[in-house]
């Protein structure tokens, strides 16, 4: 399971990096073209939007992998300490189910777009190919949280801002001396 998590994390990081590069290059080329030639590049903004969507979707896994995903912690104290591990495990299961449901819906949407032959407005690219990003991102996160449910030791420690102190330590002031 650890190897599968490493593969998912690596694939999502590379997908996010590629999406960011595509978005940046498309926007930069469009800006340079507007400055030099007084006209933009047809489809550059659409390409950048697709890159942004991919970056956001694969960023879910990257943030989760770093323990930096946003989670409401205001009521954590209501769960008695001996039950916290079980509640966290249940949370992983519920999150996996949530992502599984989203995966099914994304698959349905991809299939319909494929059958209908939907195309984007400017570039006329097949919409189903772009929607596959949603399917892949939701499926990878469903797998990730199923693994966290099966083996909670593989779940990363939640940290404030992703690289700050652990969430519990930040609340209790343990890291205040740093």
Secondary structure, DSSP 8 states (H G I E B T S, - for coil): -HHHHHHHHHHHHHHHHHHHHHHHHHHHHHHHHHHHHSS--TTHHHHHHHHHHHHHHHHHHHHHHTT-S----TTGGGS-GGGHHHHHHHHHHHHHHHHHHHHHHHHHHHHHHHHHT-B-SSS--BHHHHHHHHHHHHHHHHHHHHHHHH-GGGS---BGGGTSSBHHHHHHTTTTT-
